[in-house]
Amino acid sequence: MPVAARVWLVAVGLALVGACGDGGAGSGGADTGPAADTSDVAGTTTDADGVAVSACSADDRAACLYEPEARYEVGTIAVPGLTYTDRIGATRTVNALVHRPKGAPTPAPVVLLSHGGSGGKTDPSKSMDVWAHHLAEAGYVAVAIAHEGRDDAAYRALCTALGIPADQELCGIKINWDRPHDVARVLAWLDEQVADGALAGAVDLGRLAHVGHSAGAGAAMMLAGAPRNFVCSTPFGTPDAPGCDASDLVSLENPRFRAVVAMSPQGPGDDGFMAESFEDIAVPMLVGTGQRDGDPGVPENREQAYALAPPGGRYLLYVDDPGAKHTLFEGEVDACADVSGQARCERMRAWILAAGLAFLDAELRDRPEARAWLASADVVTAADGDVRWERK
């Protein structure tokens, strides 16, 4: 690595250490959100063992939402220009944005986040920003990744390199092949920071999760072990779609991830996932979708990512409201508000984020309150029955 790049990486790492440690001067970044608040969570009491007990009821629906143990100020540090050589020998660039909690206990668990959209992004501040801030505010180091798009020539070259006929709508590969490799590059950067000592003690890469929306959810499921078929990778419901052969399934599993959150995921017959894909998911997974999460039939197919996964640490949140549109599950409420109103959509977003945080707190922090919330029907009560909550 060039000396200048090495110095820059160490500087970023030192800023991260300051941010996740005492939260004092020199922590850097753009600061948003309230200061650390470790007061008792509203709407809860504690039992004899000091574990919070929910006060959730139909008379107090606000008490039904899972809350973090504390909230922290959030700062950000840009990580531009990470590069690697891709399958066709070209240099691929990945930009990331680290959202870090000031003053949170260390070492902090880490969540990597991937946006949706087949066209790609270059600005990580527009990648899952609501989710990233929410998790960092709860004490996680949240790393949002921008997955860059490809032009037609690069798509065709990649298809050829993978042995896929390039005349099948650019072989349907989009940037689905690239996302898991981009994630691996960001993870390698984090490893470098820890190895150099700049992040030693600040983050715990043994407590690692991935959160993805739409195409980003596809990346999450691949990282969790679900193989994908790029030979017959067409959108769900495509007329005269080519037949799929399970022998063409490709695994890009990364066993370092302990849990994944798949918001608006693909189901079987969608962008290369087959019914056989989901039985190979090897880690706990939360799936989120809803009534208007795509064209007719698509939300039901998204649910199959949960239904076809083997039991053990699997959860499904289905929002039964016409405002539960695709973008609601990445944290945006504008499209939802056009249907169901701003206030209602903000409440729906709160249900989704609460489920995501409870799931991650259970899997990465083993927090008893989180496991109790996941085992309850509190989110159903919070939504007055307008969500379906399943677990297995």
ABEGO torsion letter per residue (X at the ends): XBAAAAAAAAAAAAAAAAAABAGBBGAEEBBBEBBBBABBBBGBBBBAAGBBBBABBAABAAAABBBBABBBBBBBBBBBGBBBBBAAGBBBBBBBBBBBBBGBBOBBBBBBBBBBEAAEBABAAABGAAAAAAAAAAGBBBBBBBBBBBBAAAAAAAAAAAGBBAABGGGGAEAAAAAAAAAAAAAAAAAAAAAAGAABGABBAABBBBBBBEAAAAAAAAAAGBBBBAAABBBBGBBGBBBBBAAABBBABBAABABBBBBGBBBBGBGGBBAAAAAABABBBBBBBBAABEBBGAAAAAAAAAAABBBGGBBBBBBBBAABBAAAAAGBAAAAAAAAEAAAAAAAAAAAAAAAAAAAAAAAAGBAAAAAAAABAAAAAAAGGABBBBBX
